[in-house]
Structure formats: C-alpha cells, structure tokens
C-alpha cells in the first residue's frame, strides 16, 4: 500500500502526485498535507524519498516469495520458492521472520532465537539461519 502526496494547482485541482512507502517518508515532501496512506497503485513505483519499490496491484499476482535456509542445526541448505504472499505471511510465524518487512522492503533474515542481534545484517553473517525475499516477475 502506498502513501500519496497530492500536488494541487492554484485552483485546488490535483495535477500530480508523489508516491511514498510510509508516512515517515511522505512527511519529507514539501507538498505533505497530512496522512494519506493505504492507497493502491496500479504498477510498481519507487518511493520518492527512500527508493523502496512499492508493488502495484497489477503486479501483485506476479509477485512470489522465496524462503531460504542456511546450513544450521535444525535446517539444511534449501529454498522454498514460488510462495504466494498469503502463504508467506502464514509461514512467517512458523519460521520466525517479519512478513511485513519482506512486503515493504523486499527481504528479511532469520536468526536462531528469532531476535535480530545487530543492525545491518547480511546473508553471510554467521548467526543468520535463513531469510525471505520478494521475487517480482
């Protein structure tokens, strides 16, 4: 879902819009006039502030997710591919990752205790046991 900042002309008619991933990013616009979130957009667009790609409704049916596991106790190297968004959200509880982060930012990681131990994790970090990422087709 997108946050829209509407740009009006001198008559108050909407002449353009800016697309943002969150109200936080939208507040950076000189045209911000209050919260205007939960809007559907037709096609994928980057957030005008941070560049995160927002998935449009015409692309949602083409979006799938992949969950991956590193070689760690209780898991073997492997991938669960072509997962629908609904199924990915369902599986996020089972595997202990943040589905909203994947939807909004494209990927997230999993840790043995389900707790992120530090900022800026990487898939090569020793304590990362897996992750999930969005695949736009």
C-alpha positions in Angstrom: 0.0 0.0 0.0 1.2 3.4 -0.9 1.1 6.8 0.8 0.2 9.5 -1.7 1.0 13.2 -1.5 -1.3 15.1 -3.9 0.0 18.2 -5.6 -2.6 20.8 -6.4 -2.6 23.9 -8.6 -3.7 27.3 -7.6 -7.3 26.4 -8.1 -7.0 23.4 -5.7 -7.2 20.8 -8.6 -4.9 17.8 -8.2 -2.3 18.0 -11.0 0.2 15.4 -9.9 1.1 13.0 -7.0 4.1 11.7 -5.3 4.3 8.1 -4.1 5.9 7.1 -0.8 6.3 3.8 1.1 5.3 5.3 4.5 4.0 8.4 6.2 7.5 8.9 7.6 8.9 9.3 4.0 5.8 11.3 2.8 6.5 13.9 5.5 9.7 14.8 3.8 7.7 16.2 0.9 7.2 20.0 0.6 3.6 19.2 -0.5 2.8 17.0 2.5 -0.7 17.9 3.8 -1.4 15.0 6.2 -1.7 11.3 6.3 -2.9 9.7 3.0 -1.9 6.1 3.3 -3.4 2.7 2.3 -3.7 3.6 -1.3 -3.4 1.1 -4.1 -1.2 2.0 -7.1 -1.6 0.3 -10.5 2.1 -0.5 -11.2 5.3 -0.8 -9.3 6.9 2.6 -8.3 9.8 3.5 -6.2 9.2 5.6 -3.0 10.0 9.2 -3.9 12.1 9.5 -0.7 14.0 6.3 0.0 13.6 4.4 -3.3 12.0 1.2 -1.8 9.9 -0.4 -4.6 6.2 -0.4 -3.9 4.3 -3.2 -5.6 1.3 -2.1 -7.7 -1.9 -4.1 -7.8 -1.4 -5.1 -11.4 1.9 -6.7 -10.4 0.8 -8.4 -7.1 -0.4 -11.5 -8.8 3.0 -11.9 -10.4 4.8 -11.5 -7.1 6.1 -14.5 -5.3 8.4 -15.1 -2.3 11.4 -17.3 -1.6 12.3 -18.6 1.9 15.9 -19.8 2.2 17.7 -21.7 4.9 21.4 -21.8 5.7 23.2 -25.0 6.8 22.5 -24.7 10.5 21.2 -27.0 13.3 17.6 -27.9 12.5 17.7 -26.7 8.9 19.5 -27.8 5.8 20.5 -25.7 2.9 17.5 -25.2 0.8 14.8 -23.0 -0.7 11.1 -22.8 -0.7 10.3 -21.0 -3.9 7.2 -19.5 -5.7 5.3 -18.9 -2.4 2.3 -16.6 -2.6 2.1 -13.6 -0.3 -0.7 -15.2 1.7 1.3 -18.4 2.2 4.5 -16.4 3.0 2.6 -14.5 5.8 1.4 -17.8 7.1 4.9 -19.3 7.1 6.4 -16.2 8.8 5.1 -17.3 12.2 6.4 -20.8 11.7 9.9 -19.7 10.7 10.1 -16.6 12.8 10.6 -13.7 10.4 8.8 -10.4 9.8 6.4 -10.7 6.9 5.7 -7.0 6.8 9.4 -6.3 6.4 9.5 -8.6 3.4 6.4 -7.0 1.8 7.6 -3.4 2.4 11.3 -3.7 1.9 11.8 -6.8 -0.2 13.7 -9.1 2.2 14.4 -10.0 5.8 16.6 -12.5 7.7 16.0 -15.2 10.4 18.1 -15.8 13.5 18.3 -18.8 15.7 16.4 -17.2 18.6 14.2 -15.0 16.3 15.9 -11.9 17.6 18.0 -9.5 15.4 21.2 -9.2 17.3 22.6 -6.1 15.5 21.9 -3.5 12.8 22.6 -4.1 9.1 22.6 -7.9 9.0 24.0 -9.7 5.9 23.1 -13.1 4.5 26.8 -14.2 5.1 26.6 -13.3 8.9 27.5 -16.4 11.0 24.3 -16.3 13.1 21.8 -15.8 10.2 19.9 -19.1 9.7 17.9 -18.0 6.7 15.7 -15.4 5.2 12.9 -14.5 2.9 12.8 -12.2 -0.1 10.3 -11.0 -2.7 10.5 -12.0 -6.3 8.7 -9.8 -8.8 8.1 -11.4 -12.1 
